[in-house]
Amino acid sequence: MLLGLRTTIYHVSNLEEAKEWYSNVLGKEPYFDQPYYVGYNIGGYELGLVPDNTESKSKIEGVVTYWGVKDAKKSFQKLLESGAVVHENFQDVGEGILVGAVKDPFGNIFGIIENPNFSLDK
């Protein structure tokens, strides 16, 4: 029944700062940019930023979306250099699969995965 990852939405306290941070990390500008939603197309998948100034809202740390990357070590380092903090240490989980996760400056968990075995069904 599930068709695969399509969209991940991150709630952010400052949409302009989040847009700047994610544009830097992703190396591209959003394809959709409005005061209520900023959307990025990342290899056919959607990363959406939604403004949310609710201070009492906590992030769910058990939910992690992993975004595919070609070089996990380099990508993980770029995230850290961009102001993210380690949430899940970068590690080899077997069969050449490398994963790690950070918290962005807005408290969202951003995971990366280098998986040489992954292919999209066509």
SULDAWO-V331176 format. One record per helix or strand. SS is the DSSP state (hx for helix, st for strand). FROM is the first residue (numbers start at 1). TO is the last residue. If there is no record, write none. Layout:
BEGIN
ss=SS from=FROM to=TO
ss=SS from=FROM to=TO
END
This chain:
BEGIN
ss=st from=7 to=12
ss=hx from=15 to=26
ss=st from=32 to=34
ss=st from=37 to=42
ss=st from=45 to=51
ss=st from=65 to=68
ss=hx from=72 to=81
ss=st from=85 to=94
ss=st from=97 to=103
ss=st from=109 to=114
END
